[in-house]
Amino acid sequence: MGALKRLDAEHGELKSMRTAPAQLRRGVAAAMLDHLIAEGLARGYRRLSLETGNNAPFAPARALYARAGFVECGPFADYTDASFSRYYTLALDPDV
């Protein structure tokens, strides 16, 4: 499961991404992430951002986002800096 939220005409947010336990480590999350990035491009977004957990259970998700080219950033949209969260962004337009 994955969701994409419009923040403005050029910026989208990746929301919940979950993989069924029986499908872990089978490439499902990478395929979903690729699909959401493609959908962001189709919507005309120039940037995608996300918030994820900072603790150990979220390490695989953070590695997935890094492999896809997401880089750490500060809080965006209505988020405030919290010790539990990490924020990432991906420029879809090379001029961003």
DSSP file (Angstrom, degrees, kcal/mol; ACC not computed):
  #  RESIDUE AA STRUCTURE BP1 BP2  ACC     N-H-->O    O-->H-N    N-H-->O    O-->H-N    TCO  KAPPA ALPHA  PHI   PSI    X-CA   Y-CA   Z-CA
    1    1 A M              0   0    0      0, 0.0    17,-2.3     0, 0.0     2,-0.3   0.000 360.0 360.0 360.0 141.4    0.0    0.0    0.0
    2    2 A G  E     -A   17   0A   0     15,-0.2     2,-0.3    30,-0.0    15,-0.2  -0.986 360.0-159.2-153.1 157.0    1.2    3.5   -0.7
    3    3 A A  E     -     0   0A   0     13,-0.7    12,-2.9    -2,-0.3     2,-0.4  -0.987   5.3-155.9-141.4 149.7   -0.3    7.0   -1.0
    4    4 A L  E     -A   14   0A   0     -2,-0.3     2,-0.4    10,-0.2    10,-0.2  -0.995  11.9-163.2-127.8 126.4    0.7   10.3   -2.6
    5    5 A K  E     -A   13   0A   0      8,-3.0     8,-3.1    -2,-0.4     2,-0.6  -0.911  19.1-127.2-113.6 135.8   -0.6   13.6   -1.2
    6    6 A R  E     +A   12   0A   0     -2,-0.4     6,-0.2     6,-0.2     3,-0.1  -0.702  26.9 173.9 -79.3 120.9   -0.6   16.9   -3.1
    7    7 A L  E    S-     0   0A   0      4,-2.7     2,-0.3    -2,-0.6     5,-0.2   0.822  71.2 -30.9 -92.2 -40.8    1.0   19.6   -1.1
    8    8 A D  E >  S-A   11   0A   0      3,-1.8     3,-0.8     0, 0.0    -1,-0.5  -0.897  83.7 -69.7-158.8-173.4    0.9   22.2   -3.9
    9    9 A A  T 3  S+     0   0    0     -2,-0.3     3,-0.1     1,-0.2    -3,-0.0   0.735 132.1  26.3 -61.0 -22.8    1.0   22.2   -7.7
   10   10 A E  T 3  S+     0   0    0     35,-0.2    36,-2.8     1,-0.1    37,-1.5   0.385 112.8  68.1-121.0   2.7    4.7   21.1   -7.7
   11   11 A H  E <   -Ab   8  47A   0     -3,-0.8    -4,-2.7    34,-0.2    -3,-1.8  -0.981  53.3-179.4-134.7 123.6    5.3   19.3   -4.5
   12   12 A G  E     -Ab   6  48A   0     35,-2.5    37,-2.2    -2,-0.4     2,-0.5  -0.837  16.8-140.3-117.5 158.1    3.9   15.9   -3.4
   13   13 A E  E     -Ab   5  49A   0     -8,-3.1    -8,-3.0    -2,-0.3     2,-0.6  -0.970  12.5-134.7-119.4 129.8    4.3   13.9   -0.2
   14   14 A L  E     -Ab   4  50A   0     35,-2.7    37,-0.5    -2,-0.5   -10,-0.2  -0.723  32.9-173.7 -76.0 123.1    4.7   10.2    0.0
   15   15 A K  E     -     0   0A   0    -12,-2.9   -12,-0.2    -2,-0.6    -1,-0.1   0.065  45.9  -7.3 -98.4-147.8    2.3    9.1    2.7
   16   16 A S  E     -     0   0A   0    -14,-0.1   -13,-0.7     1,-0.1     2,-0.4  -0.134  57.5-176.0 -50.8 129.8    2.0    5.6    4.3
   17   17 A M  E     +A    2   0A   0    -15,-0.2     2,-0.4    -3,-0.1   -15,-0.2  -0.994  11.1 168.2-126.0 125.3    3.9    2.9    2.6
   18   18 A R        -     0   0    0    -17,-2.3     2,-0.4    -2,-0.4    -2,-0.0  -0.992  20.6-156.4-137.8 144.0    3.3   -0.6    4.0
   19   19 A T        -     0   0    0     -2,-0.4     5,-0.1     2,-0.0    -2,-0.0  -0.970  32.4-108.8-118.5 135.4    4.3   -4.1    2.7
   20   20 A A    >   -     0   0    0     -2,-0.4     3,-2.5     1,-0.1     4,-0.4  -0.367  31.7-119.3 -58.5 137.8    2.4   -7.2    3.8
   21   21 A P  G >  S+     0   0    0      0, 0.0     3,-1.3     0, 0.0    -1,-0.1   0.842 112.9  56.8 -51.1 -38.3    4.6   -9.2    6.1
   22   22 A A  G 3  S+     0   0    0      1,-0.2    -2,-0.1     3,-0.0     0, 0.0   0.658 107.6  50.1 -69.0 -13.7    4.6  -12.2    3.8
   23   23 A Q  G X >S+     0   0    0     -3,-2.5     3,-1.1     4,-0.0     5,-0.6   0.362  79.1 130.0-106.6   4.1    5.9  -10.0    1.0
   24   24 A L  T < 5S+     0   0    0     -3,-1.3    -4,-0.0    -4,-0.4     0, 0.0  -0.277  73.9  15.6 -60.6 144.8    8.9   -8.4    2.9
   25   25 A R  T 3 5S+     0   0    0      1,-0.1    -1,-0.2     0, 0.0    -3,-0.0   0.744  98.0 103.6  64.1  28.4   12.3   -8.5    1.1
   26   26 A R  T < 5S-     0   0    0     -3,-1.1    -2,-0.1     0, 0.0    -1,-0.1   0.265  99.2 -99.9-119.2   7.9   10.7   -9.4   -2.3
   27   27 A G  T  >5S+     0   0    0     -4,-0.1     4,-2.2     3,-0.0     5,-0.2   0.511  86.5 124.2  88.8   4.4   11.0   -6.0   -4.0
   28   28 A V  H  ><S+     0   0    0     -5,-0.6     4,-2.5     2,-0.2     5,-0.2   0.930  74.5  48.0 -64.7 -45.8    7.4   -5.0   -3.3
   29   29 A A  H  > S+     0   0    0      1,-0.2     4,-2.7     2,-0.2    -1,-0.2   0.902 111.8  49.9 -63.8 -41.0    8.3   -1.7   -1.5
   30   30 A A  H  > S+     0   0    0      2,-0.2     4,-2.5     1,-0.2    -1,-0.2   0.904 111.4  49.1 -63.9 -40.7   10.8   -0.8   -4.2
   31   31 A A  H  X S+     0   0    0     -4,-2.2     4,-2.2     2,-0.2    -2,-0.2   0.906 112.3  48.0 -64.8 -41.4    8.2   -1.4   -6.9
   32   32 A M  H  X S+     0   0    0     -4,-2.5     4,-2.6     2,-0.2    -2,-0.2   0.914 111.7  49.9 -64.9 -42.6    5.6    0.7   -5.0
   33   33 A L  H  X S+     0   0    0     -4,-2.7     4,-2.5     2,-0.2     5,-0.2   0.924 110.1  50.3 -63.1 -44.0    8.1    3.5   -4.5
   34   34 A D  H  X S+     0   0    0     -4,-2.5     4,-2.3     1,-0.2    -1,-0.2   0.908 111.3  49.8 -58.5 -41.8    8.9    3.5   -8.3
   35   35 A H  H  X S+     0   0    0     -4,-2.2     4,-2.4     2,-0.2    -2,-0.2   0.917 110.9  48.3 -63.6 -44.2    5.2    3.6   -9.0
   36   36 A L  H  X S+     0   0    0     -4,-2.6     4,-2.3     2,-0.2    -2,-0.2   0.874 111.1  50.5 -67.3 -36.6    4.6    6.6   -6.7
   37   37 A I  H  X S+     0   0    0     -4,-2.5     4,-2.3     2,-0.2    -1,-0.2   0.931 111.2  48.8 -64.3 -44.6    7.6    8.4   -8.1
   38   38 A A  H  X S+     0   0    0     -4,-2.3     4,-2.4     1,-0.2    -2,-0.2   0.894 111.0  50.4 -61.4 -39.9    6.2    7.9  -11.6
   39   39 A E  H  X S+     0   0    0     -4,-2.4     4,-1.9     2,-0.2    -1,-0.2   0.893 107.7  53.5 -65.7 -39.4    2.8    9.1  -10.5
   40   40 A G  H  <>S+     0   0    0     -4,-2.3     5,-2.4     2,-0.2     4,-0.4   0.921 110.2  47.4 -59.7 -43.9    4.4   12.2   -9.0
   41   41 A L  H ><5S+     0   0    0     -4,-2.3     3,-1.4     1,-0.2    -2,-0.2   0.918 109.8  52.9 -61.7 -43.8    6.0   12.9  -12.4
   42   42 A A  H 3<5S+     0   0    0     -4,-2.4    -1,-0.2     1,-0.3    -2,-0.2   0.820 107.1  53.0 -62.4 -31.0    2.7   12.3  -14.2
   43   43 A R  T 3<5S-     0   0    0     -4,-1.9    -1,-0.3    -5,-0.1    -2,-0.2   0.540 119.5-111.8 -80.9  -7.0    1.0   14.8  -11.9
   44   44 A G  T < 5 +     0   0    0     -3,-1.4    -3,-0.2    -4,-0.4    -2,-0.1   0.627  59.9 159.2  87.3  13.1    3.7   17.4  -12.7
   45   45 A Y      < -     0   0    0     -5,-2.4    -1,-0.2    -6,-0.2   -34,-0.2  -0.430  30.3-164.0 -68.6 143.9    5.4   17.5   -9.3
   46   46 A R  S    S+     0   0    0    -36,-2.8    46,-2.3     1,-0.3    47,-1.5   0.523  75.6  27.5 -99.7 -11.6    8.9   18.8   -9.3
   47   47 A R  E     -bC  11  91A   0    -37,-1.5   -35,-2.5    44,-0.3     2,-0.4  -0.995  58.9-161.1-152.0 142.6    9.6   17.4   -5.8
   48   48 A L  E     -bC  12  90A   0     42,-2.3    42,-2.9    -2,-0.3     2,-0.3  -0.983  17.4-178.4-120.9 139.2    8.5   14.5   -3.6
   49   49 A S  E     -bC  13  89A   0    -37,-2.2   -35,-2.7    -2,-0.4     2,-0.3  -0.890   2.5-175.3-131.7 163.3    9.0   14.6    0.2
   50   50 A L  E     -bC  14  88A   0     38,-2.4    38,-2.5    -2,-0.3     2,-0.4  -0.990  19.0-140.5-155.4 159.1    8.3   12.2    3.0
   51   51 A E  E     + C   0  87A   0    -37,-0.5     2,-0.3    -2,-0.3    36,-0.2  -0.979  29.7 165.4-120.6 136.0    8.5   11.8    6.8
   52   52 A T  E     - C   0  86A   0     34,-2.7    34,-2.7    -2,-0.4     6,-0.0  -0.904  39.5 -76.1-142.8 172.1    9.5    8.5    8.4
   53   53 A G  E     - C   0  85A   0     -2,-0.3    32,-0.2    32,-0.2     9,-0.1  -0.308  23.4-149.3 -73.2 154.9   10.6    7.2   11.7
   54   54 A N        +     0   0    0     30,-2.6    31,-0.1    -2,-0.0    -1,-0.1   0.515  67.6  90.4 -98.5 -10.1   14.1    7.7   13.2
   55   55 A N  S >  S-     0   0    0     29,-0.4     3,-1.8     1,-0.1     4,-0.2  -0.293  92.7 -89.1 -92.2 175.9   14.3    4.5   15.2
   56   56 A A  G >  S+     0   0    0      1,-0.3     3,-2.1     2,-0.2    -1,-0.1   0.812 117.6  62.1 -55.1 -41.8   15.7    1.1   14.3
   57   57 A P  G 3  S+     0   0    0      0, 0.0    -1,-0.3     0, 0.0     4,-0.2   0.754 104.4  51.8 -60.3 -19.8   12.5   -0.5   12.9
   58   58 A F  G <> S+     0   0    0     -3,-1.8     4,-2.4     1,-0.2     5,-0.2   0.416  79.4  99.2 -94.3   1.2   12.4    2.2   10.2
   59   59 A A  H <> S+     0   0    0     -3,-2.1     4,-2.3    -4,-0.2     5,-0.2   0.890  80.7  52.0 -57.5 -42.9   16.0    1.6    9.0
   60   60 A P  H  > S+     0   0    0      0, 0.0     4,-2.1     0, 0.0    -1,-0.2   0.898 110.6  49.0 -61.7 -37.6   15.0   -0.6    6.0
   61   61 A A  H  > S+     0   0    0     -4,-0.2     4,-2.5     2,-0.2    -2,-0.2   0.928 110.3  50.1 -65.7 -44.3   12.6    2.2    4.9
   62   62 A R  H  X S+     0   0    0     -4,-2.4     4,-2.2     1,-0.2    -1,-0.2   0.899 110.7  49.9 -61.7 -39.7   15.3    4.8    5.2
   63   63 A A  H  X S+     0   0    0     -4,-2.3     4,-2.4     2,-0.2    -1,-0.2   0.897 109.4  52.3 -64.8 -40.2   17.7    2.6    3.2
   64   64 A L  H  X S+     0   0    0     -4,-2.1     4,-1.4     2,-0.2    -2,-0.2   0.930 110.7  46.9 -60.1 -46.8   15.0    2.1    0.5
   65   65 A Y  H  <>S+     0   0    0     -4,-2.5     5,-2.4     1,-0.2     4,-0.3   0.901 111.4  51.1 -64.8 -40.2   14.5    5.9    0.2
   66   66 A A  H ><5S+     0   0    0     -4,-2.2     3,-1.6     1,-0.2    -1,-0.2   0.918 107.5  53.0 -63.7 -42.6   18.2    6.6    0.0
   67   67 A R  H 3<5S+     0   0    0     -4,-2.4    -1,-0.2     1,-0.3    -2,-0.2   0.826 106.5  54.4 -60.8 -30.6   18.6    4.0   -2.8
   68   68 A A  T 3<5S-     0   0    0     -4,-1.4    -1,-0.3    -5,-0.2    -2,-0.2   0.484 127.2 -99.5 -83.1  -2.4   15.9    5.8   -4.7
   69   69 A G  T < 5S+     0   0    0     -3,-1.6    22,-0.3     1,-0.3    -3,-0.2   0.450  71.8 146.8 100.9   0.8   17.8    9.1   -4.5
   70   70 A F      < -     0   0    0     -5,-2.4     2,-0.3    -6,-0.2    -1,-0.3  -0.461  29.9-159.6 -68.7 143.0   15.9   10.7   -1.6
   71   71 A V  E     -D   89   0A   0     18,-2.6    18,-2.4    -2,-0.1    -1,-0.0  -0.911  25.8 -94.7-123.0 151.9   18.1   12.9    0.6
   72   72 A E  E     +D   88   0A   0     -2,-0.3    16,-0.3    16,-0.2     2,-0.3  -0.334  50.7 164.0 -65.0 145.9   17.6   14.1    4.1
   73   73 A C  E     -D   87   0A   0     14,-2.3    14,-0.6     1,-0.0     3,-0.1  -0.849  37.4 -85.5-146.6-179.9   15.9   17.5    4.6
   74   74 A G        -     0   0    0     -2,-0.3    -1,-0.0     1,-0.2    12,-0.0  -0.305  65.0 -62.8 -84.2 175.8   14.2   19.5    7.2
   75   75 A P        -     0   0    0      0, 0.0     2,-0.3     0, 0.0    -1,-0.2  -0.232  58.1-168.4 -56.6 149.3   10.5   19.4    8.1
   76   76 A F    >   +     0   0    0     -3,-0.1     3,-2.3     4,-0.1    -3,-0.0  -0.828  47.6   5.0-135.0 171.1    8.2   20.4    5.4
   77   77 A A  T 3  S-     0   0    0     -2,-0.3   -70,-0.0     1,-0.3   -64,-0.0  -0.267 131.3 -21.7  51.5-127.4    4.5   21.3    5.0
   78   78 A D  T 3  S+     0   0    0      2,-0.1    -1,-0.3     0, 0.0     2,-0.1   0.330 106.2 118.8 -95.7   7.4    2.9   21.2    8.5
   79   79 A Y    <   -     0   0    0     -3,-2.3     2,-0.3     3,-0.0     0, 0.0  -0.388  47.6-156.2 -72.5 150.3    5.5   19.0   10.1
   80   80 A T        -     0   0    0     -2,-0.1     2,-0.2    -5,-0.0    -4,-0.1  -0.907  37.1 -86.2-119.4 155.0    7.6   20.3   13.0
   81   81 A D        +     0   0    0     -2,-0.3     2,-0.4    -6,-0.1     5,-0.1  -0.411  54.7 174.2 -63.2 125.8   11.0   18.9   14.0
   82   82 A A    >   -     0   0    0     -2,-0.2     3,-1.2     3,-0.1    -3,-0.0  -0.988  40.1-128.6-134.5 144.6   10.5   15.9   16.2
   83   83 A S  T 3  S+     0   0    0     -2,-0.4    -1,-0.1     1,-0.3    -2,-0.0   0.734 108.9  56.9 -65.6 -20.4   13.2   13.6   17.5
   84   84 A F  T 3  S+     0   0    0    -31,-0.1   -30,-2.6   -30,-0.1   -29,-0.4   0.704 100.7  72.3 -80.5 -19.7   11.1   10.6   16.3
   85   85 A S  E <   -C   53   0A   0     -3,-1.2     2,-0.3   -32,-0.2   -32,-0.2  -0.656  52.6-168.6-106.8 152.1   11.0   11.7   12.7
   86   86 A R  E     -C   52   0A   0    -34,-2.7   -34,-2.7    -2,-0.3     2,-0.4  -0.973  17.1-147.9-127.2 147.7   13.4   12.0    9.7
   87   87 A Y  E     -CD  51  73A   0    -14,-0.6   -14,-2.3    -2,-0.3     2,-0.3  -0.924  14.6-176.8-120.5 141.0   12.5   13.9    6.6
   88   88 A Y  E     -CD  50  72A   0    -38,-2.5   -38,-2.4    -2,-0.4     2,-0.3  -0.939   4.0-168.2-134.7 155.0   13.6   13.2    3.0
   89   89 A T  E     -CD  49  71A   0    -18,-2.4   -18,-2.6    -2,-0.3     2,-0.4  -0.985   7.4-159.8-143.5 154.1   13.1   14.8   -0.4
   90   90 A L  E     -C   48   0A   0    -42,-2.9   -42,-2.3    -2,-0.3     2,-0.6  -0.983  17.2-138.4-135.9 121.1   13.6   13.9   -4.0
   91   91 A A  E     -C   47   0A   0     -2,-0.4   -44,-0.3   -22,-0.3   -45,-0.1  -0.710  17.1-177.3 -79.1 121.1   13.9   16.5   -6.8
   92   92 A L  S    S+     0   0    0    -46,-2.3   -45,-0.2    -2,-0.6    -1,-0.2   0.661  75.3  57.6 -88.1 -20.6   12.0   15.2   -9.8
   93   93 A D  S >  S-     0   0    0    -47,-1.5     3,-2.4     1,-0.1    -1,-0.1  -0.957  82.0-140.7-111.1 122.9   13.1   18.2  -11.8
   94   94 A P  T 3  S+     0   0    0      0, 0.0    -1,-0.1     0, 0.0    -3,-0.1   0.671 100.5  62.2 -61.2 -13.9   16.8   18.6  -12.1
   95   95 A D  T 3         0   0    0      1,-0.2   -49,-0.0   -49,-0.0    -3,-0.0   0.465 360.0 360.0 -88.0  -1.2   16.4   22.4  -11.8
   96   96 A V    <         0   0    0     -3,-2.4    -1,-0.2   -50,-0.2   -50,-0.0   0.450 360.0 360.0 -86.1 360.0   14.9   22.1   -8.3
